[in-house]
Amino acid sequence: MPIVRYNITIKTSAADRPDVRFGKAGDAGTDGEVHLRVYYSTGGSDDYKLDNPAENDRELGMTDHYVRLPSKAVEITNTVNEIRRIVLRIEGEKSDDAWLPQQVVVTATMNDGRDVVLNNVAWNADWWLSTDKNDAEGHALPAYEIYPTPRGLALTDPE
């Protein structure tokens, strides 16, 4: 069954970021460029830049919604087991681009209207996305893999 649309919902944490380098805390929001890719048993999706041009995305405590259309046919069955992992990454030149998502939900809508949902309800709040691995007192990486396990979802560094 082909996927016709991705609905992506991301909630940004309301936490403060520790930052000993600057002697102050930053918040969990970012202006950095964020990308998402979904991997299935049959291959990967496009790389989607998560940006709503008319909005200030990924700000402290806010929930953002994105709709993306695949540029190529991705065939899967209607089971969450077909979703192998998602990769969420941040890019940019900013020294202050650290971002802490609280929740990530990806819904792949099939051409018959059915949805396949990957729902990350337990983001690891100890790890931030940042181009600077020293951000958040060394608890930051530029990309994460999120994948299903028998006990829920796991979060790892894809590098």
Backbone as a ProteinNet text record, in pm:
[ID]
protein_1_A
[PRIMARY]
MPIVRYNITIKTSAADRPDVRFGKAGDAGTDGEVHLRVYYSTGGSDDYKLDNPAENDRELGMTDHYVRLPSKAVEITNTVNEIRRIVLRIEGEKSDDAWLPQQVVVTATMNDGRDVVLNNVAWNADWWLSTDKNDAEGHALPAYEIYPTPRGLALTDPE
[TERTIARY]
84.4	0	89.6	73.1	158.3	120.9	222.9	203.5	177.1	75.5	43.1	74.6	94.7	118.8	182.3	271.7	325.4	272.5	215.5	178.6	278	345.9	451.3	413.9	409.5	380.2	497	551.4	665.1	636.3	646.6	632.7	771.8	801.7	928.2	913.2	1013.4	1012.8	1004.5	960.6	958.8	1078.3	1177	1293.1	1394.5	1474	1589.3	1710.5	1800.4	1922.3	2037.7	2105.9	2223.4	2334	2406.2	2515.9	2624.7	2720.4	2827.2	2922.4	2929.5	3022.4	2986.6	2855.2	2811.6	2758.7	2756	2711.6	2563.2	2485.9	2341.9	2273.1	2147.9	2069.9	1999.9	1985.6	1905.6	1777.6	1682.3	1560.1	1563.9	1462.3	1459.6	1428.7	1386.8	1354.5	1478.7	1460.2	1572.5	1527.1	1619.5	1601.1	1684.1	1750.5	1829.2	1740.4	1800.4	1727.7	1713.9	1590.7	1563.3	1511.8	1563.2	1523.4	1476.1	1388.7	1337.8	1334.7	1370.9	1362.9	1304.6	1212.9	1149	1206.3	1241.3	1293.4	1196.8	1165.1	1074.3	1152.7	1087.4	1152	1186	1119.4	1142.2	1234	1284.1	1373.5	1337.9	1402	1382.6	1296.9	1241.1	1162.2	1256.8	1197.8	1273.9	1325.9	1420.1	1468	1379.5	1302.3	1208.1	1260.2	1271	1303.9	1175.6	1183.6	1065.6	1062.8	984.8	973.5	838.1	768.5	647.5	686.2	705.1	762.6	693	563.8	491.9	489.5	558.4	553.2	693.2	698.5	822.3	823.1	875.9	869.7	961.7	930.5	1014.8	1053.7	954.7	978.9	937.5	987	968.4	823.5	802.2	671.4	566.9	601.7	504.5	496.7	382.6	363	349.7	429.4	427.9	378.9	306.4	252.2	305.7	346.6	399.9	331.3	300.7	248.3	347.2	393.7	489.6	440.5	461.6	422.3	546.6	539.7	656.5	677.6	804.5	834.2	848.6	855.9	866.1	770.2	730.4	636.9	706.9	646.3	693.9	581.6	607.5	505.9	527.5	425.4	430.1	292.9	289.3	160.2	114	-4.8	-59.6	-23	106.4	149.3	263.7	266.4	374.2	508.5	508	633.2	706.3	636.9	700.2	789.7	761.9	845.7	963.4	1082.1	1202	1262	1263.5	1321.8	1294.3	1309.2	1313	1443.7	1494.9	1614.4	1575.4	1602.5	1576.9	1713	1741.6	1873.1	1859.9	1962.1	1964.9	2088.3	2074.6	2185.2	2193	2308.2	2321.1	2459.4	2481.5	2610.1	2600.8	2483	2464	2528.7	2585.6	2642.2	2534.2	2414.7	2307.6	2185	2206.2	2095	2037.8	2082.7	2038.1	1886.3	1830.5	1684.2	1650.5	1547.1	1502.4	1357.1	1333.5	1196.1	1143.9	1015.2	952.9	877.8	817.8	741.3	749.5	762.6	765.5	663.8	570.3	471.3	474.7	496.9	495.7	383	292.4	182.3	196.7	206.2	210.8	70	9.1	-125.7	-117.5	-186.8	-188.3	-290.1	-282	-373.9	-518.6	-541.7	-679.7	-730.7	-652.2	-694.3	-648.9	-594.5	-547.2	-416.3	-390.7	-270	-179.4	-48.2	53.8	122.6	123.7	172.1	294.9	398.1	511.5	503.7	476.9	451.6	560.6	646.1	752.1	701.6	658	603.4	707.4	829	929.2	1065.3	1073.5	1202.6	1295.6	1421.8	1519.3	1556.3	1504.2	1520.4	1663.4	1752.1	1891.5	1970.7	1915.8	1991.2	1921.9	1999	1951.8	2003.8	1934	1985.3	2060.7	2184.8	2264.7	2380.8	2422.2	2541.3	2667.9	2656.3	2770.2	2754.2	2837.7	2825.1	2855.2	2909.4	2936.1	2818	2713.9	2594.8	2532.1	2451.7	2379.1	2474.6	2588.7	2691.9	2737.5	2750.4	2800.1	2693.9	2568.5	2458.1	2383.9	2458.6	2396.1	2463.3	2383.3	2431.3	2356.1	2414.7	2347.4	2232.8	2222.1	2114.5	2082.3	1958.3	1914.4	1834.6	1847.3	1757.9	1654.5	1531.5	1424.7	1368	1367.3	1320.4	1243.1	1145.7	1065.5	1145.1	1122	1179.5	1065.6	1088.9	981.2	930.3	1013.2	971.2	937.6	909.8	878.2	978.3	998.2	1087.8	1222.4	1326.7	1462	1519.8	1614.5	1676.9	1827.1	1891.2	2035.2	2097.9	2228.1	2307.4	2330.7	2289	2303.4	2446.3	2539.1	2676.7	2756.9
-117.1	0	124.4	218.3	336.9	440.6	510.2	621	746.7	823.1	945.3	1072.5	1058.8	1178.3	1139.2	1225.7	1213.5	1329.4	1299.6	1401.7	1388.8	1496.6	1495.2	1597.7	1552.3	1640.3	1633.9	1749.5	1755.2	1859	1814.7	1906.8	1936.8	2065	2108.4	2115.2	2069.1	2069.2	2211.7	2223.2	2351.5	2364.9	2275.4	2271.6	2380.3	2411.2	2498.5	2413.2	2465.4	2394	2444.5	2354	2398.3	2434	2539.7	2577.5	2645.2	2566	2618.5	2708.9	2695.7	2776.6	2924	2953.6	3092.4	3140.7	3052.5	3090.7	3117.6	3070.6	3092.2	2972.7	2961.5	2853.2	2905	2818.3	2848.8	2769.3	2798.5	2719.2	2608.9	2525.3	2405.4	2433.8	2553.8	2587.2	2609.9	2611.2	2633.9	2704.6	2777.2	2830.7	2751	2644.6	2557.8	2485.7	2438.6	2366.2	2219.8	2170.2	2033.9	1951.3	1828	1735.6	1604.2	1535.9	1406.1	1311.9	1186.3	1081.8	956.8	889.6	766.8	649.7	541.2	421	305.7	237.9	122.6	-2.2	-114.7	-239.6	-236.2	-149.3	-141.1	-26.2	51.7	163.2	288	398.3	523.7	622.4	715.6	823.2	933.7	1039.1	1159.5	1218.7	1309.6	1386.4	1510.9	1524.4	1634.9	1744	1864.6	1980.1	2018.7	2027.6	2060.3	2210.4	2279.1	2423.2	2465.6	2544.6	2611.2	2756.7	2799.5	2931.1	3049.6	3043	3157	3153.7	3054.8	3039.4	3038.9	3060	3049.4	2910	2811.6	2670.8	2640.3	2529.8	2467.7	2562.8	2632.6	2722.9	2655.8	2706.4	2654.3	2614	2483.7	2432.8	2425	2457.7	2460.9	2327.1	2302.3	2184.4	2231.2	2170.5	2206.6	2088.6	2119.7	2017.5	2041.8	1934.5	1941.8	1834.6	1867.6	1771.1	1767.2	1648	1632.6	1523.8	1545.8	1449.9	1377.8	1245.4	1173.4	1204.7	1217.1	1243.3	1112.9	1001.6	871.5	775.4	672.9	574.7	491.8	485	398.8	301.5	173.8	70.7	1.9	3.8	-71.6	-131	-227.7	-278.9	-191	-209.5	-124.1	-176.3	-188.2	-229.2	-141.1	-111.1	-27.3	-98.7	-233.1	-307.5	-274.7	-218.8	-179.1	-56.8	24	139.6	90.1	96.9	47.7	152.1	278.5	384.4	518.5	623.8	758.1	820.8	910.9	986.1	1132.7	1195.3	1337	1402.8	1507.1	1570.4	1721.4	1788.5	1934.3	1978.1	2086.8	2143.1	2291.4	2347.2	2491	2531.9	2660.2	2718.1	2785.8	2786.4	2859.3	2788.4	2865.6	2805.4	2783.2	2835.6	2824.5	2758.8	2646.6	2582.2	2462.5	2436	2318.1	2315.4	2194.4	2177.2	2050.1	2055.3	1938.7	1908.4	1812.4	1770.4	1694.5	1704.4	1627.7	1508.3	1526.1	1418.1	1430.3	1315.2	1308.7	1203.9	1243.3	1149.8	1160.8	1048	1044.3	951.7	1003.2	924.3	917.9	796	775.2	736.2	818.3	790.6	716.7	602.3	519.3	574.2	527.9	580.4	534.8	436.1	396.7	466.9	562.6	641	587.3	465.8	410.4	476.3	480.2	542.1	440	457.6	384.1	487.8	465.8	567.1	517.8	601.1	580.4	692.7	657.2	754.2	744.7	844.3	846.8	924.6	853.1	919.8	940.5	891.1	897.8	941.2	1063.8	1117	1120.3	1087.4	1088.5	1233.5	1286.6	1428.2	1465.5	1366.5	1396.9	1435.2	1411.6	1434.6	1536.1	1633.8	1742	1721.4	1777.7	1783.8	1915.3	1907.2	2027.9	1996.4	2095.2	2078	2082.3	2130.8	2138.2	2030.8	1926.5	1815.8	1857.1	1977.1	2025.9	2100.9	2122	2189	2107.3	2171.9	2106.3	2023.2	2083.3	2019.6	1885.4	1879.2	1758.3	1654	1688.6	1595	1631.8	1645.5	1683.7	1612.2	1576	1513.8	1574.9	1571.9	1635	1552.8	1423.9	1340.9	1227.2	1180.4	1064.9	971.1	843	742.2	707.5	694.9	649.9	524.5	413.7	289.4	207.3	126.7	45.8	-73.4	-108.6	-227.3	-300.5	-424.2	-494.9	-421.1	-335	-262.3	-115.3	-81.2	56.9	110.2	239	303	332.4	321	348.4	465.3	532.7	649.9	626.7	638.3	616.9	719.9	730.6	814.4	733.5	782.5	704.4	695.3	771.3	769.8	657.2
0	0	0	-92.3	-96.2	9.4	57.5	151.1	69.7	110.4	37	116.1	247.7	328	461.3	511.1	646.3	728.7	843.4	941.2	1056	1085.6	1186.7	1293.5	1418.4	1530.8	1627	1661.7	1753.3	1859.8	1985.2	2098.5	2152.4	2168.3	2226.9	2378	2448.2	2594.2	2648.8	2772.1	2841.4	2935.7	2920.6	3011.3	2979.2	3079.1	3059.1	3027.2	2945.5	2910.1	2995.8	3064.7	3137.9	3040	3066.3	2978.3	3060.1	3100.5	3185.5	3108.6	2976.5	2897.7	2901.4	2900.9	2896.2	3030.5	3131.3	3263.8	3273.7	3176.7	3180.1	3115.6	3144.4	3084.3	2959.5	2862.4	2745.4	2755.3	2668.6	2674.9	2569.9	2570	2487.3	2340.2	2306.6	2168.5	2084.4	1951.6	1860.5	1734.1	1674.2	1540.1	1440.4	1488.9	1401.4	1301.2	1193.4	1088.5	1129.2	1135.3	1180	1061.9	1050.3	943.5	1002.8	930	972.1	852.4	877.3	775.3	840.4	769.1	817.2	739.1	810.6	745.9	767.6	657	658.5	622.1	628.9	587.9	439.5	363.5	218.8	179	275.9	243.9	320.1	283.9	355.8	279.6	353.8	294.3	248.2	198.3	168.2	298.6	286.5	400	407.1	515.4	525.9	617.6	565	647.8	720.4	852.4	931.8	957.5	874.8	885.5	832.1	909.2	862.8	842.5	716.7	687.9	754.5	774.3	831.5	984.6	1045.7	1191.4	1252.4	1381.7	1456.9	1520.9	1449.6	1489.7	1607.5	1674.7	1777	1889.8	1941.6	2053.7	2184.6	2294.2	2428.5	2456.6	2484.3	2523.6	2413.4	2289.4	2180.1	2106.7	2042.6	1958.5	1814.4	1726.1	1583.9	1501.7	1394.1	1304.5	1163.8	1099.3	963	879.5	755.8	659.2	544	510.9	401.5	307.7	178.3	76.1	24.7	11.7	-40.9	-188.5	-230.2	-371.5	-449	-376.6	-441.7	-373.3	-443	-386.9	-280	-162.9	-54.9	-25.8	-46.5	-25.5	108.6	193.7	318.6	345.5	436.7	482.4	597	645.2	749.4	888.4	917.1	1050.8	1095.9	1226.1	1279.5	1269	1258.9	1245.3	1115.8	1019.7	894.4	913.4	1015.9	1045	1127.6	1070.5	1138.4	1231.9	1187.4	1269.1	1204.3	1281.7	1224.9	1270.4	1190.5	1227.2	1229.8	1342.6	1361.7	1378.7	1298.7	1308	1296.8	1347.7	1345.5	1267.2	1192.7	1116	1144.4	1120.4	1132.4	1175.7	1168.9	1206.3	1342.2	1400.5	1524.9	1641.4	1732.9	1853	1958	1934.1	2031.6	1968.1	1896.9	1827.2	1902.4	2024.7	2099.5	2110.9	2096.7	2097.4	2171.9	2255.1	2330.3	2296.8	2203.6	2179.3	2300.8	2324.8	2433	2376.6	2258.9	2197.5	2045.8	1979.4	1833.7	1789.6	1704	1650.2	1498.5	1430.9	1284.8	1241.5	1158.9	1105.5	954.2	901	756.2	712	628	579.4	446.6	440.2	319.5	219.7	94.4	-6.4	14.4	101.8	133.7	259.7	312.9	427.6	562.5	567.7	695.3	736.2	866.7	920.6	987.9	970	1044.3	1130.7	1263.1	1356.4	1430.8	1434.5	1522.8	1624.6	1749.6	1853.9	1958.7	1965.5	2065.9	2185.9	2286.8	2404.7	2513.7	2494.1	2600.3	2546.2	2498.9	2454.6	2574.7	2554.9	2662.5	2693	2802.5	2835.4	2873	2884.2	2914.6	2790.2	2671.1	2547.4	2458.6	2415.4	2330.3	2189.1	2091.5	1955	1941.1	1893	1873.3	1780	1701.7	1617.7	1702.5	1824.9	1916.6	2023.8	2018	2113.6	2256.8	2277.7	2412.8	2472.5	2392	2441.9	2554.2	2635.9	2745.7	2831.3	2862.8	2945.6	2888.7	2755.3	2689.8	2662.8	2678.6	2655.6	2527.1	2417.7	2291.2	2175.4	2077	1953.6	1836.7	1714.1	1600.3	1541.3	1576.5	1520.5	1616.5	1610.3	1688.6	1601.2	1629	1572.1	1676.9	1635.8	1723.9	1658.6	1732.4	1673.7	1775.5	1726.3	1816.9	1870.3	1996.7	2059.3	2129.6	2176.9	2247.7	2371.9	2430.5	2550.3	2520.4	2398.4	2363.1	2262.8	2264.1	2168.7	2232.4	2152.5	2200.5	2122.7	2184	2125.4	2124.2	2006	1997.1	1905.5	1913.5	1823.1	1696.1	1578	1455.8	1403.4	1460.4	1410	1469.9
[MASK]
+++++++++++++++++++++++++++++++++++++++++++++++++++++++++++++++++++++++++++++++++++++++++++++++++++++++++++++++++++++++++++++++++++++++++++++++++++++++++++++++

